[in-house]
Amino acid sequence: MVTFLSTSTTNQVVHHENYSLSYSEKYEQAEWVALDKTDGKIKMLAFLMRNKESKSPLYKFVVSVDEIEALTGIDFFAELDDTIEEKLESSSSYKSWSF
């Protein structure tokens, strides 16, 4: 079985039941990308938000993984088949997520 965890600039990966996040202690922030493999289906989501208080709903901060990769220079899911990676990373749809 291949694990498709994101690349981490810190080697600090926090695992939850259905997703993993890379965490930067220095900046006290997640590296913005979540991968969910529930029920054998792969989906991913990314967020971009300013480091300030906000009353906006979380979905307002959803962006594509491609956008985060362009900002950070990190290829988060390089181990995925390119066809799957390109499709998932270009999407900013949050409709299949609950938050």
C-alpha angles and dihedrals in degrees: 000000000000119000115215101199116157122260111261127210088202103036085232107127119174112206122208128179096273106010145030131219131195111229131204111206092189093060096027092229141111115248086246103247130105127188119198122194099176114154091002093293119122120218132158138197136188134198132202118191139155118252094252138092116280136180091198118118115259094247089067088070098051115122134162121276086237089064092052091046090053091052097044103031089230122132095212100188105028091146094064120097105268094239092055093039094053093048096047098040094050094055125092095181114134098177095108093052128084118218 
